[in-house]
Amino acid sequence: MKSRFSRFTRFAPFQRFTQARRLGLLGLGLLLLFLLGLAGKSLWFSSAARTTAQQDTERLSCALPDVATSAPHPGMVWVQGGQFAFGDTVYPEEQPVRPTTVAGFWMDRTEVTNDEFAQFVAATGYISVAERAVDTARHPGLPPDLQVPGAVVFTPPNDLQGRGDLMQWWRYTAGAQWRHPGGPATDIKGRGAFPVVTVTLEDAQAYARWKGRTLPTEAQWEWAARAGQTQAGQDHNQPAQANTWQGLFPVVNSGDDGFVGLAPVGCYAPNAWGLFDLMGNVWELTADVYQPHHLQPAEALTAGQRGSPAGQLVIKGGSFLCAPNYCMRYRSGARQPQDADLGASHLGFRTVLQAPGP
């Protein structure tokens, strides 16, 4: 890998979006009208930067259904096995759509939260990748500001010069890590019910091992998100029950879905199998090495690769930054690559368990 800056374009390949949806076709006049029409609303606030007044009124948790004391795996949902059309047709990397069979498994009903990850850290003393010194032998030639521990943070731009340069809204931020997802000036106090973010593959796998679980494969994740829908391409519309971006990304988010940054887990209705937030909120790590097509079966990481910081893996589900005019990856078949050792402020995970069904 050349550098962490060079990885930004792979970390969020939104530039593949069709020219028909580009900002230039909307025109600066339309953009100004759009901004004026939303005057007076809260236009944007990332999870890393909110005013004191907004923090006072921010919803910090959402009620989840009670878990029966007799439940075999509390907090997890049984996903029955089945065959489905794996993939989609919006972007080239989602193709070809092909039949895939998945055996039944248990899956966390929500993304892993700050409180859950904190319990793991307290029990094990684990230090996340974003808290450690950067391995310059693995990433030679990094400038000094990228050699310090940190992660990538979404920062709404004040002055947008087109959308070809992703570093207008992504910043590698020294000191950003799961306890301080927007950098040292931010923290997760009172936000234990929010998804843990700025985690890497190694972090997620360490947590999963501690729980006796694994990360989902791409096919498992997609099948769970389909909730029994076997045909591809049935969920192309921006979902109502998900935390996504309403407005013109990356400059205007009207927050019509109730949130303009991260949301606590479980604030939207679950899918038909009882799984929350598979679309939107945060991208979710999977165990599969990324390949830019579905020509071969998904390649789950081998035992020798588990925990390795090298390479790219598949992430699924989109995030609160996905909008119809940009990204459009709030779909079960959407996928993109993520560098295994680079945390981001819109990237989390959930785990699965291979065990007999109920």
N, C-alpha and C positions, 0 to 999 in steps of 0.2 A: 504494500500500500504506500502511496506517495506521501500523503499527509492527511491530517484530520480535515483541513480545509477542502482538499480534493474529494474527500468522502461525502461532503454535504450533498453533492449532486446525486450520489447514489442513495444516500439516506432518505431523500425525498424527491423522487423523480417526477415531480409535478409538471416539469416542462414538456412532458410527452403529450399533454392535453392538446386536443385538436385546435387548429388555427381558428376554427369557427367560434371557439369560446375564448379567444384571447382578448385581453383588455383593450388592445389597439382597435379592435372592431367595434367596441362599445363607444369609443371616442371620449375625449376629455370633457366635452359638453355634457354627455350623458352621466359621466362620473360625478360632475359637479352637481347636477340635478339630484342624483341619488343621495349624495351627501347632505344636500340641503333638505331633502324630503325626510331624512332621518334625524334632523337637528333636534336637540332636546333629549334624545334617547342616550342610553349608555352605549357608546359606539364600540368600544372594545376595552377589555381588561384581561390580560393573560393571567394564568394562575400565579405568575411570578410577580405581578405588580397590580395592586388594588389599593384604593384609598381607604382610610380608616372608616369612613362612613359606610362604604360598601362591605367591608369586613364585618361591621356590626350587623348588617342585614343579610349577609350571605347565608344560604342554607348550608349547614355543615354536615348534615346527615339526612338520610331518608329511611323510612321504616321498611324493613324487609319482613316477609312472611315468617311466622314462628317456625322453628324446626322442631319436629317431634322428638321427644327424648329417646324414642325407640329407633330413630333413623340410623341405618347402618354406617353412614358416613356423613355426619352433620355438616351442613354448608355445601354439600355436593349434590348434584342432580344426575340421575341415571340417564344416559343417552343410549337408546336402543340401537342396535346395529342395523345396517341396511345398505342398499346399493343406490347410487345417485349419479347424476351427470356432473362430474367434477370440473370446475372451471367456469369461465364466462367469456364474453365476446367484446367487451368494451375496449380493453387494451391488449396488445399482442401477447404480453407475458401471461395472460390468463388462458391462452389457447394452446393446443386444441382442447375442446371439451371432450372428456372421455369417461366412460363408465368406470366407477370405482366402488369397491365394497369395503365397508368399515364394520368391524366387530363392535359390540357394545362396550361402553366404558363409563366411568364416573367422571364428572367435570365440576370444578368450582362454579357455583351459581353466579358469583361475581368475580371481578378482577381482584387480585390480591391487594389488600389495603395497607395503608401506612401502619396501622395498629398491628396487623398480622405480621408484616415484615419486621416491625420493631420487636415483637415477641421472639422471632427467629434470631435477631441480632443479640438480644439480651441473653438468650439461652446459649448461643454459640460463640459470641465475640466476633462475629463475621465483620469484615471490613469490605465494603463494596468497591468495585473497580473504579468508580468515579472519585473515590477517596484516596486512591493509591497514586504513587508517582507513575507517570506515563513511561512505558517501556520504549525508550528511544532506539534500542537495538532493533526492535520490531518495526518502528516507524522512524527511520533515519531522516535527517534533514529537517526536522520540525523546528520552526522558529521558537524562541524562548517562551512566548506567551501561550504556545500550545503544548509545552512540556509540563505544565503544572496540572495537578489534578482538577478535573472539572467535567462538564457535560454540555450538550447543546441545548440552548434555551430559546423558545419562541419569543421574539420581541417585535411588537407591531411597529412598522416603519412610520416615521413622520413625513418622509418625502420618498415617494415611490417612483423609481425610474424604470418603468417597465417591470416585467416579472421574470426576466431571464436569469437574474442574479438572485439566487435563494438566500445569499448572505445579507440581503436587505432586511430579512425578518428572522434569520437564524444567527445566533451568536454562540461561539464557544466561550463559556463563562467559567472562569476560574472559581473554584469553590462550590460549584453547583453539584449537588449529590442528593440522595433520597431524602435526607433531613432538611436540605435547603435547595429545593428543586429549581428556584429561580436565581440562585446565587447566595452568597453569605448574608445578604440583607433580608432574605426570606426564610421562613421556617414552616413547619407543619403543625405547629401548636393549634389544637382544636380541630385539626383536619385528619384525625385518625381514620375516618370513614372514607377518605378519598383514595383513589388508586395510588399505590406506590409507583413513582416514575423515576427517570434517569437511571434505571437498572439495565444491566447488560445480560447477555446469554449466561455468562458465568454466575452472576448474581441469582438469576432466576433458577438455574439448575441447582445451585447450592440450597436455596430455599426448598425446592421441590424434593430433593433428596432428604432433607431434614424432616419433611412431612411423609416420606415414604412414597413419593409420587414422581411423576415426570412432567415435562412440558408436552402439550398436544402436538401431534403431527399436523401438517397442513390439512390433510384429508379429514382427520378427526375434527379439527376446528371448524372446517367448512361444513361438514355434515351436521355438527351441533348447531351452527348458525342457521342452517336450512330448516331445522326442526321438523323433518319429515318431508319437506318439499324436494322431490327427486329431480325436477327439471331445472336446468340452468336458466339464468336471465330473468327470474321472476321478481327480483327485488332491485330494479334499477332506479326507482324514484327515491328522492331524499326521504329517509324515514322520519315519521312524526315522533315515534317513540325512541329517540336517540339524541345524544348530545352532539350536534354537528354545528356547522357555521351557517348562519342566516345572513345574507348580505353579500357584499363584494369583497372576496378575499384578496389581499390581506388587510384591507383598510377599514372595512365597515362590518361589524357584527352586531346586528340588532338585538340578539339575545332572545328571540321569540320563543325559543324552546326552554327558557328559564335560566340559562347559563351562558356566559360569554367566555368562560375558561373551563377548566376541569369541573366536573360534577362529582359529588359523592357517589358511591356505588348504589345501584338499586333505585335511582330516582325516576326511572322510566319503566313502563310495563315490561315484564319478561316476555320472551318468545313462547311458543306453544309448549316447549319442554321445560319452562321455568328457569331459563338462563337469562341473566340480565346483562345489558350493555355490551353485547357482542358487536354491535355496530356503534361507531362513534366513541366518544369519551377519550379512550386511549387506544393506540395501536397495540396489538398483543403479539408477543414473541411466540414462535413455534420452534419445534425441534428440527425442522427440515432445512438442509442446505439449500440456498437459493439457486435455481437455474431459470433462465429467462423464457421458459416455455413449459408446456405440459406434455412434451413428446414422450418422456419416460416417466415411470412411476416416481412419485415424490421420494427423495432420498433422505431418510431420517439419519441424523448424525450417528455415527458408529460409536462404540464405547470408547475408542481411542480419541475421538474428537470431543467428547463431552467435557465441557469446562474449558475447552481451548478458546483463546481470545481471537484466533485468526478466522478469516473468512466472513462470508455473509450468510444470513439465514432469512427465511420467509417470515414476514410479519403480516397480520391480517386485521381487518375490521375497520380501518380508518380511525379518525380521532375527531376531537372537537374542532379541528382546523379544516376538515373536509367540507367543501361547498360545491354546489352544482357548477359554478363557473371555474372551479379549480380543484383538482384532486379527484372528486367523485368516487372515492373508494370506500364509501359507507355501504358496501355490498358484500354478500357472502363470498362471491367468487373473486373479489379484488385481492390483490397481493402486491407486495413490493419487497425489495431487498433491504436489509439493515445490517450494517457492520456489527459484528458480534461483540466488539469491545467498546462501543460508543453509546453512552446513555443519552437520552433526550427527554425533554420535559413533556412530551406527549406519548411516551412509550412505557407500557406496563406488561402484565402477563397474568395468566391463571394456570392452574395445574390440572392434571388428569390422573386417574387411578385405575389401573387394570385389576378389577376384582369382580366377583360374581354379582349379577344384578339382583334387584329386590325380589 
